[in-house]
Amino acid sequence: MPEPITSAVSDRICKHMNKDHADAVLLYATTYGNQPNAAAATLESIDPEGMTLAVTVDGTVTSARVAFDHTLAGAEDAHHTLVEMLKQARVAP
C-alpha cells in the first residue's frame, strides 16, 4: 500500500526539495505557477492534488498553487510526478 501524503510526508518532501533542489522549485513556479518573473521559490506544502509555493517576485513574496495532472497515490507517486514535471519544464519553450 502506498505511503499516504500526510503533513509529515509533506514536510519531508518540502525540506528535501528546498534544500537539495531549489532550482527545480523555482522552475515549478515559473513554468507551472504562472510566475515567469520569479526570482526565488520555496515549496511550502504538497498534497495529493497539488503543491503550494512561496514565490518571490520583485522582492515581494506571494503564494502560488500548482495543481497536479492527477491525484497522487502517495509519496512515491509524488516523487515520480515531481521528477516528470521537472523534465517537462526543462524542455518547455
C-alpha positions in Angstrom: 0.0 0.0 0.0 1.4 3.4 -0.9 2.6 5.7 1.8 -0.1 8.5 2.1 0.9 12.1 1.8 0.4 13.2 5.4 1.6 16.6 6.8 4.8 14.8 8.0 5.4 13.4 4.5 4.7 16.9 3.0 7.2 18.4 5.4 9.8 15.8 4.5 9.3 16.4 0.8 9.4 20.2 1.1 12.6 20.2 3.2 14.3 17.9 0.7 13.2 19.9 -2.3 14.1 23.3 -0.8 17.5 22.1 0.5 18.6 20.0 -2.5 16.5 21.1 -5.5 15.9 24.8 -5.1 16.4 25.2 -8.9 13.7 22.7 -9.6 11.3 24.5 -7.2 11.9 27.8 -9.0 11.3 26.1 -12.3 7.9 24.8 -11.0 7.0 28.4 -10.1 8.0 29.9 -13.4 6.6 27.1 -15.6 3.5 25.8 -13.8 2.8 28.6 -11.2 2.3 31.4 -13.7 5.2 33.3 -12.1 7.6 33.9 -15.1 9.4 36.7 -13.2 10.0 34.7 -10.0 13.5 35.3 -8.5 13.1 32.6 -5.9 10.6 30.0 -4.7 10.2 27.6 -1.8 7.9 24.6 -1.6 5.5 25.2 1.3 3.3 22.1 1.1 2.3 19.2 -1.1 -0.9 17.2 -1.1 -2.5 14.7 -3.4 -4.0 17.5 -5.6 -1.0 19.8 -5.9 1.7 21.9 -4.3 1.8 25.4 -2.7 4.8 27.5 -3.4 6.0 30.8 -1.7 7.3 32.8 -4.7 9.4 35.9 -4.6 8.7 38.4 -7.4 10.3 41.9 -7.4 11.1 41.5 -3.7 7.5 40.5 -2.7 6.6 37.0 -1.6 3.3 35.7 -2.9 1.7 32.3 -2.8 1.2 30.1 -6.0 -0.7 26.9 -6.3 0.3 24.3 -8.8 -2.2 21.5 -9.5 -1.1 18.1 -10.5 -2.5 16.4 -13.6 -3.8 13.5 -11.5 -4.4 12.8 -7.8 -1.3 11.4 -6.3 -1.5 7.9 -4.9 1.2 8.5 -2.3 4.7 9.6 -1.5 6.3 7.5 -4.3 3.9 8.9 -6.8 4.7 12.4 -5.6 8.4 11.7 -6.3 7.8 10.4 -9.8 5.3 13.2 -10.6 7.7 15.9 -9.5 10.6 14.4 -11.5 8.4 14.2 -14.6 7.2 17.8 -14.2 10.8 18.9 -13.9 11.7 17.0 -17.1 8.8 18.6 -19.0 9.6 22.1 -17.6 13.2 21.8 -18.8 12.1 21.1 -22.4 9.3 23.7 -22.4 9.9 26.6 -24.8 
